[in-house]
Amino acid sequence: MGKIKYKVHKLNIKLAKEPEMLENFLNNLRGEVISITPNVGPLFLCYGAIVKSIIIVEKIK
């Protein structure tokens, strides 16, 4: 049985303004996407949150 390899990608994007950048990145991956995790931070004091970056884990064949 062979080893399973994973690759971790970090995208620094403004998800609300650049959704097509995430779509293009995902469509160009060769392996299987295992997870997509947003890194969320506060927008202003207590007025909401904003996605600062996205971590994508890809399983390489």
C-alpha positions in Angstrom: 0.0 0.0 0.0 1.4 3.4 -1.0 1.7 6.5 1.0 -1.1 9.1 0.8 0.3 12.6 0.1 -1.4 15.9 0.9 -0.7 19.4 -0.2 -1.9 22.5 1.7 -2.6 25.7 -0.1 -3.3 29.1 1.5 -5.2 31.8 -0.6 -5.2 35.4 0.7 -8.3 36.6 -1.1 -11.3 38.9 -0.4 -14.0 36.2 -0.9 -16.8 38.7 -1.2 -15.0 40.6 -4.0 -13.1 37.8 -5.7 -15.2 34.6 -5.8 -14.0 33.8 -9.3 -10.4 33.6 -8.1 -11.3 30.8 -5.7 -13.4 29.0 -8.5 -10.4 29.2 -10.9 -8.0 27.9 -8.3 -10.2 24.9 -7.4 -10.8 24.1 -11.1 -7.1 23.9 -11.7 -6.3 21.5 -8.9 -5.3 18.0 -10.0 -6.0 16.1 -6.8 -9.1 15.6 -4.6 -10.1 18.5 -2.4 -10.3 17.2 1.2 -11.2 20.4 3.0 -11.7 24.1 2.6 -11.3 26.1 5.8 -11.8 29.9 6.1 -9.6 32.0 8.4 -12.1 34.5 9.8 -11.4 37.7 11.6 -13.4 40.6 13.1 -14.6 43.3 10.7 -15.1 46.1 13.2 -15.2 45.6 17.0 -18.5 43.6 17.1 -20.1 44.4 13.8 -19.4 41.1 12.0 -16.6 39.1 10.5 -14.5 38.9 7.3 -12.7 36.0 5.6 -9.0 36.9 5.6 -7.7 33.8 3.9 -8.7 30.2 2.9 -6.8 27.0 3.6 -7.4 24.2 1.1 -6.1 20.6 1.7 -5.6 18.6 -1.5 -5.0 14.8 -1.7 -2.4 14.1 -4.3 -2.7 10.9 -6.3 
